[in-house]
Amino acid sequence: MGQKVNPYGFRLGITQDWKSKWFAPKENYAEIMLEDHKIRKYISNQLASAGLKEVEINRAVNELTITLRVSRPGMVIGRKGTGIQQIEHDLHEMTKSKVKLNVEEVKVPELEATLVADYISHQMKRRLPYRRVVKTAVRSAMDKGAKGIKIRVSGVLSGGNTIARTEVYGEGSIPTQTLRANIDYAQLDCDRLFGIIGIKVWIYKGEMGA
């Protein structure tokens, strides 16, 4: 069997950067890792409709700087900044540290694997035909300038009377073994009536530095 490697982890430290940046002694490492997980889970639940791409966490002494990259920043900031203030307050209560939130807008959501997977999951939960949804996502990414895209959906795709299977759709090239290739990757579970559908998305945006 082939060995599957996460494209982000494969390029980490070469063309990709860490999404959490901090140092901790050995005795505190697990505690801070768990706190990072709780922060990401809370933000994902709070901003489910804001088009959240990623959460970057930077830690200093008793201070947290969290950068949110979203496709709809207005839903994060809220009226007169009330939304972002509420999130900062909740995270302060959770971590007992000073929290500063930065919000960055994702300009082209069609080229972000996380947002494409989220779009497919949302449409499948609305019971739209999965083939049409996936092909629309592929076409949109290529129209926006992607060099290649691959989408894999696995599970009971057509209803309760069919066996689970895997289908792959794509266009262009995905050079997964090329370290300088800028490949965005995401995987997501879509909970449907007949079981969980696994969604994986690879988007090739070109070579780094090219």
C-alpha positions in Angstrom: 0.0 0.0 0.0 1.1 3.5 -0.7 2.2 5.7 2.2 0.0 8.8 2.6 1.7 12.0 3.9 -0.1 15.2 4.9 1.1 17.9 2.4 1.3 20.5 5.2 3.3 18.3 7.5 5.6 17.2 4.6 6.5 20.9 3.9 6.5 22.2 7.5 9.7 24.2 8.1 10.5 24.3 4.3 7.7 26.2 2.6 5.1 26.1 5.3 5.1 27.8 8.7 3.9 26.6 12.1 0.3 27.5 13.1 1.3 27.7 16.8 4.4 29.6 17.9 5.6 29.3 21.5 8.1 27.6 23.8 7.3 25.7 26.9 9.3 23.6 29.4 8.7 19.9 29.3 6.4 19.8 32.4 4.0 22.4 30.8 4.1 21.3 27.2 1.0 19.0 27.3 -1.1 21.5 29.2 -0.4 24.3 26.7 -1.0 21.9 23.7 -4.4 21.0 25.3 -5.2 24.7 25.8 -4.4 25.4 22.1 -6.8 22.7 21.1 -9.6 24.1 23.3 -9.0 27.6 21.8 -9.2 26.3 18.2 -12.3 24.3 19.0 -14.0 27.3 20.7 -13.2 29.6 17.7 -14.4 27.0 15.2 -17.7 26.7 17.0 -18.2 30.4 17.4 -17.2 31.3 13.8 -18.7 28.4 11.9 -20.6 30.7 9.5 -17.7 33.2 9.1 -15.7 31.1 6.6 -12.8 30.3 9.0 -9.7 29.2 7.2 -7.1 28.9 10.0 -6.2 30.0 13.5 -2.6 31.1 14.2 -1.6 31.3 17.9 1.5 33.2 19.2 2.3 33.1 22.9 4.4 35.4 25.0 4.5 35.7 28.8 0.9 35.9 29.9 -0.1 37.1 26.5 -1.8 35.5 23.5 -1.9 36.9 20.0 -4.4 35.0 17.8 -4.7 35.6 14.1 -7.9 34.6 12.4 -8.1 34.2 8.6 -11.7 34.3 7.5 -13.6 35.0 4.3 -16.3 37.1 6.1 -14.5 39.3 8.6 -17.6 41.4 9.3 -19.2 38.4 11.0 -16.2 38.2 13.4 -15.8 41.9 14.2 -19.6 42.5 14.7 -21.3 45.8 15.1 -18.9 48.4 16.5 -16.4 45.6 17.4 -18.7 43.8 19.9 -18.2 40.4 18.3 -14.4 40.5 18.6 -14.6 41.9 22.1 -16.8 39.0 23.2 -14.4 36.4 21.8 -11.4 38.1 23.5 -13.3 38.1 26.8 -14.2 34.4 26.6 -10.7 33.4 25.6 -9.3 35.5 28.5 -11.6 33.6 30.9 -10.5 30.3 29.4 -6.7 31.0 29.4 -6.3 33.6 32.2 -4.0 35.5 29.8 -4.2 38.8 28.0 -5.7 38.0 24.5 -5.4 40.1 21.4 -7.3 39.1 18.2 -6.2 40.0 14.7 -8.6 39.4 11.8 -7.4 38.9 8.2 -9.6 38.6 5.2 -9.2 35.7 2.8 -9.4 37.3 -0.6 -10.1 34.2 -2.8 -12.0 31.6 -0.7 -12.3 29.3 -3.8 -8.5 28.7 -3.5 -8.5 27.7 0.2 -8.8 23.9 0.8 -10.5 24.4 4.2 -13.2 26.7 2.8 -13.8 24.4 -0.2 -14.2 21.4 2.0 -16.6 23.4 4.3 -18.6 24.5 1.2 -19.0 20.9 0.0 -20.0 19.7 3.5 -22.6 22.5 3.9 -24.1 21.7 0.5 -24.2 18.0 1.1 -26.0 18.5 4.4 -28.6 20.4 2.4 -29.0 17.2 0.4 -27.8 18.6 -2.9 -26.4 16.1 -5.4 -22.8 15.5 -4.3 -21.4 15.2 -7.9 -22.8 18.6 -8.9 -21.4 20.2 -5.7 -17.9 18.7 -6.1 -17.7 19.5 -9.8 -18.8 23.1 -9.1 -16.0 23.5 -6.5 -13.5 22.1 -9.0 -14.6 24.4 -11.7 -14.6 27.5 -9.4 -11.1 26.8 -8.2 -9.7 26.4 -11.7 -11.5 29.6 -12.8 -9.9 31.5 -10.0 -6.4 30.5 -11.0 -5.6 27.2 -9.4 -3.0 25.0 -11.2 -4.7 21.9 -10.0 -7.3 20.5 -7.6 -8.3 17.1 -6.4 -11.3 16.3 -4.2 -11.9 12.9 -2.6 -15.3 12.0 -1.0 -15.7 8.7 0.9 -18.7 7.1 2.5 -22.3 6.2 1.8 -22.7 8.9 -0.9 -26.1 8.1 -2.5 -28.3 7.1 0.4 -29.0 4.2 2.8 -29.3 1.5 0.1 -25.8 1.7 -1.3 -22.5 0.5 -0.1 -19.8 2.9 1.0 -17.3 3.9 -1.7 -14.7 6.5 -2.6 -14.9 8.8 -5.6 -12.2 11.3 -6.7 -12.7 14.3 -8.9 -10.1 16.7 -10.1 -8.5 18.8 -12.8 -4.9 20.0 -13.5 -1.9 18.6 -11.6 -1.1 17.9 -7.9 2.7 17.4 -7.5 2.6 16.1 -4.0 6.2 15.0 -4.0 7.6 18.4 -5.0 8.6 20.3 -1.8 8.5 23.7 -3.4 4.9 23.1 -4.7 2.4 25.3 -2.8 -0.3 22.8 -2.1 -3.2 23.6 0.3 -4.8 20.6 2.0 -7.8 20.0 4.2 -9.9 17.1 5.4 -13.4 17.3 6.9 -16.1 15.0 8.2 -19.6 15.6 7.0 -22.2 14.1 9.4 -25.2 13.0 7.3 -28.3 10.8 8.0 -26.7 7.7 6.5 -23.3 8.1 8.1 -20.2 10.3 8.0 -18.9 11.4 4.6 -15.1 12.0 4.5 -14.0 15.0 2.4 -10.4 15.6 1.4 -9.3 18.6 -0.8 -5.9 19.3 -2.4 -5.4 22.6 -4.2 -2.1 23.3 -6.1 -1.5 27.1 -6.4 1.9 27.0 -8.2 5.6 26.8 -7.1 6.9 28.8 -4.1 9.1 31.7 -5.3 8.1 31.1 -9.0 
